[in-house]
Amino acid sequence: MDHHVYFWLKEEHKNADDRATFEKGLDSLFKLDGVKGGRWAVPANVMPRPVIDQSWDYALVMQFDSIEAQDAYQVDPDHHVFIDTCKHFWDKVQVRDLA
């Protein structure tokens, strides 16, 4: 299954130092048990079209072998370290999980 997370940063955290800290936090998530792969990214500089939403600042895409593995990731203490360390950076988060 795939786990997609979109982050909108607060304006005051859209600076190089805060972005570097946030990106380090995103990188840490790929070391957690059960994560089979993925990456984080920023919006691509594509041609604007009505169907494109580029309002977000970061997207995190992770792959898991099963829903159960993703469920275990959700309660992993190190996942919560990321949340507790970085939640003050974001204004909004949206999650989309794909089977």
C-alpha positions in Angstrom: 0.0 0.0 0.0 1.0 3.6 -0.5 0.8 6.3 2.1 0.7 9.9 0.8 1.0 12.9 3.1 0.8 16.5 2.0 2.1 19.3 4.2 1.4 23.1 4.0 3.9 25.0 6.1 3.2 28.0 8.1 4.5 31.2 6.4 7.0 31.8 9.2 8.6 28.4 8.6 9.2 28.7 4.9 12.8 29.7 5.4 16.0 27.7 4.6 16.8 26.7 8.2 13.3 25.5 9.1 13.0 23.7 5.8 16.3 21.9 6.4 15.0 20.8 9.8 11.7 19.7 8.4 13.4 17.8 5.6 15.7 16.0 8.1 12.6 14.9 10.0 11.0 13.6 6.7 14.3 11.7 6.0 14.1 10.0 9.5 10.8 8.4 8.7 12.3 6.2 6.0 14.4 4.4 8.7 11.4 3.1 10.5 10.4 -0.5 10.5 8.0 -1.6 7.8 8.8 1.3 5.4 9.7 -0.4 2.1 10.4 2.7 0.2 9.3 6.1 -0.9 10.5 9.7 -1.0 9.5 13.2 -0.2 9.3 16.1 -2.7 8.3 19.6 -3.3 5.9 20.7 -6.1 7.3 20.3 -9.6 7.5 23.4 -11.6 5.1 22.2 -14.3 2.9 24.2 -16.6 -0.1 25.5 -14.7 -3.4 23.8 -15.5 -6.8 23.9 -13.7 -6.4 20.3 -12.5 -3.0 20.9 -10.8 -2.9 21.7 -7.1 0.5 23.2 -6.2 -0.6 24.8 -3.0 1.2 22.3 -0.7 4.9 22.7 0.3 6.0 19.0 0.8 4.6 15.6 -0.2 5.7 12.4 1.5 5.1 9.1 -0.3 5.8 5.9 1.5 5.3 2.2 0.5 4.4 -0.6 2.9 3.9 -4.3 2.2 0.5 -4.3 3.9 -2.1 -2.2 5.7 -0.9 -3.8 8.9 2.6 -2.6 8.4 1.4 0.9 7.8 -0.8 0.6 10.9 2.3 -0.4 12.9 4.2 2.6 11.5 1.4 4.9 12.7 2.0 3.9 16.3 5.8 3.6 16.1 7.3 5.9 18.8 9.8 7.3 16.3 6.9 8.4 14.0 5.6 10.3 17.0 9.0 11.9 17.5 8.7 13.3 14.0 5.2 14.6 14.7 6.1 16.1 18.0 9.3 17.7 16.7 7.8 19.0 13.4 4.1 19.7 14.0 4.7 23.3 14.8 6.0 23.8 11.2 2.8 22.9 9.4 -0.5 24.7 9.0 -2.3 21.8 7.3 -1.8 18.1 6.6 -3.7 15.8 4.3 -3.3 12.1 4.0 -4.3 9.8 1.2 -3.8 6.1 1.5 -3.9 3.8 -1.5 -4.5 0.0 -1.4 
